[in-house]
Amino acid sequence: MSTPAAVAAHQPDSFAFTPDNVAVAEKILARYPVDKRASAVLPLLHLAQRQNANWLPKVAMDHVAGLLGMAPIRVYEVATFYTMFNKEPVGKHLVQVCTTTPCWLRGSDEVLGACKRRLGIGPGETTPDGQFTVVEIECAGACVNAPVVAIGEDYYEDLDGPAMVALLDQLARGETPTPGSQTGRRGSCPATGPTTLTNPPSPSAPADAATGADD
Amino acid sequence: MPKLTIDGTEIEVEAGTSVLQACEQLGIEVPRFCYHERLSVAANCRMCLVEMERSPKPIASCSMPCADGMVIRTNTEQVQRARKGVMELILINHPLDCPICDQGGECDLQDQAVAYGFDRSRYTEEKRSVNDKDFGPLINAEMTRCIHCTRCIRFCEEIAGVSVLGAVGRGTHTEVTTYVGRTIDSELSGNLADVCPVGALTSKPYRFTARPWELRKTETIDVLDAVGSNIRVDTRGGEVMRVLPRLNEDVNEEWISDKTRFACDGLKRQRLDRPYVRRDGRLQPASWDEALAAVATRLAGVAGTRIAGLAGDLVDAEAMVALKDLLQALGSPNMDCRQDGARFDALERVGYLFNTTIAGIEQADAILLIGTNPRIEAPLVNARIRKRYREGGLKVGVIGPQLELTYSYDHLGSGPEVLTALAEGTHPFAAVLKAANRPMLILGAGVLARDDGPALQAAARQVAVTANLVRADWNGFNVLHLAAARVGGLDLGFLPQAGGRDTRGILEGAQAGEIEVVYLLGADEIDASRLGSAFVIYQGHHGDRGAHRADVVLPGAAYTEKNGTYVNTEGRVQRGRMAVFPVGEAREDWKILRALSERLGHRLPYDSLAQVRDRLAAVNPLFAGAENPASALWRPFGQSGVPGSEPFQPPFDTFYMTDPISRASLTMAKCIDAFVPSREGKTGTHG
């Protein structure tokens, strides 16, 4: 968590939305009544973060505050409340490892350990080449496929140590791994394969399928 | 009107009253930290939990509106357990450093921990600590002690009108802070130390100097602006340790400005603690006897018309009436209490008062500010305007320089031509004023001090007539004075008598040698170089501009050292009380004049404070003791004339140093360094 004391020295001097993003910002602003423009603070901060290599410098927050007519401190309060806003520079790939109870029970320690082995950094650190930042996060909301890692905007699920290393290898090579379960299961189907509806439905007894589903 | 039962007592309250307020009406104490009656309700400390029938959990009474048939209990075991639990939670991260905390002895948390908490802690884990913050020279921040009640954030946002404080981070990492190391740049920031219920925000100058139980408290009146804030002066021995606000809904509510609060260290510096007489071109220490003799010798044989008196900004009415009586006894008609050189028509009281009253601002719906910056000249008037502004539907127009106010306004222009247009009704804002139910204008003292002041006063009156600012039950014509002594002086008629000279006349006369003796009663804001070769007697409490030029210095008492009467800009007569004795050989001012009068052979007919006050009441019955401002009748005033074309200028460069006391204050000097970006030449003077 970034605190004011931690506001980094590597702050850029200025920030302004690119012309493309100005158009996006105008679209976002149009969603809200004129006297409720402050409601656009979250999407605009998000937009600013995307534009600025996935982190929010102070000047970007000032810029958003200026756009919305808000006091800078009010924007700063919002930005520091949400962990999804990065107040310091992060690597090209932001590896967010969920370590909350379900993921932890399913082996998130191993996943985190794999990151450490492969990248040589612990949680909260960035590799010297600026490629990877590893952070621990609280529940990512995908417990059913635990353990889960969010990289950028994609979820990678059903991980273990080797799978995590493979993911990082792919990313390091500049590839984009396929998001979702890394064990090949589809969505959140049972890990051991389907346990119900294993037979094609009988055309003569459509009710069977429905009643038998719970077995 | 909902009717509810609290602890078995039935009470009917106004709709919208919270349960906590209803409890207060019954005299039932409900502990609280975040709730403050002048701030919005946050309901985040949970200390005010009470039991409500049919509610499975205790409710936060500060945010629960009363409803018909509610049954509230405040003293059940469940409530006590809940309070104990909340208290324990709050204390988890609060350092138990009361012995070294300035809030100790007057700390809500300390008191409530004793009253409602456990007698020991069960917490063995590590406590959180927070980095030190620098909020400037006035407020000391020890944010490890913060319990996140957010009162300070709400105060800044709502009352002071500067959004600088906020709560950043979340959960246990929450910190109340300014935006990346900014100071709290507000002229009301000292009140943060009062609203903070713990020792997180305390007064920096007062830090580590005294404990509340060592202090003697004197309720008195502030004189550093014309608002007349009600204050409490805390003293230890002969020393003023601090100044705190006192509740007066009509004047300052429960706030005071930073100058009022923090300039008190100026009372200990640059003081005149003994008489001085100029010998061989240098001021040399003298005894009272020598000093009075020097005055008597010089005055002997001087015609009354060649003597003049000027009263300063911090002078009490008692001293002014004594000087007026003395000058008249000497045959001098030359006197003025307007050392800024203002020449406006002071015959009609309505022409120089803040007639709407400060509390009356809350009813206004259109305000015209003419050549005044209330934020600097009277922060509490400004706070009142902001309070009204926050309710919505207030239109503010400003004539003068662009201002940084705490509410939005229309800038109508910068000079007298706008005023003329408004008086003629041709300016669009005239229609706004006319359409308003409760319109008012505020005329700055700086406007009246101009060469064309009388014409501008008349023009402002014409605006009031054109826009119908004065109605049967409403007087929207207001003058915002800068000096605590001014209205008192005007009410006393400390003005040029028949054939007498005013401030400008006196200075011109002194330069031309037509005035031989000038008596400066605390008058420091005049251009001393224009006193020519006149013999200058300075009576006052600080070695400021007047004393430097003086030939005889008679040491008087500062406002904390005398029983004085002051009339604020509304015309409210208020009595200040002596908190400490005058320093050294200094004396109360009316006594000095009384002693001098005897030397001069014109013994003033009063020997006690009561007799002086009788004399005051005889000069003007308003001084008889009425606390409330007497409403003045709307009569013609002002002198016809053509206003000039020069734009209005602010009377002060800065808020912090405007009088001898604040100029002697180290704290105020630090404020100027911290808050005033460019400091070129002067440091806040009149004119």
Interface residues (C-beta under 8 A of the other chain):
Chain A: M1 S2 T3 P4 A5 V7 K58 A71 P72 I73 R74 Y76 E77 T80 F81
Chain B: N131 K133 S163 V164 L165 G166 A167 V168 G169 R170 H173 E175 T177 T178 Y179 V180 G181
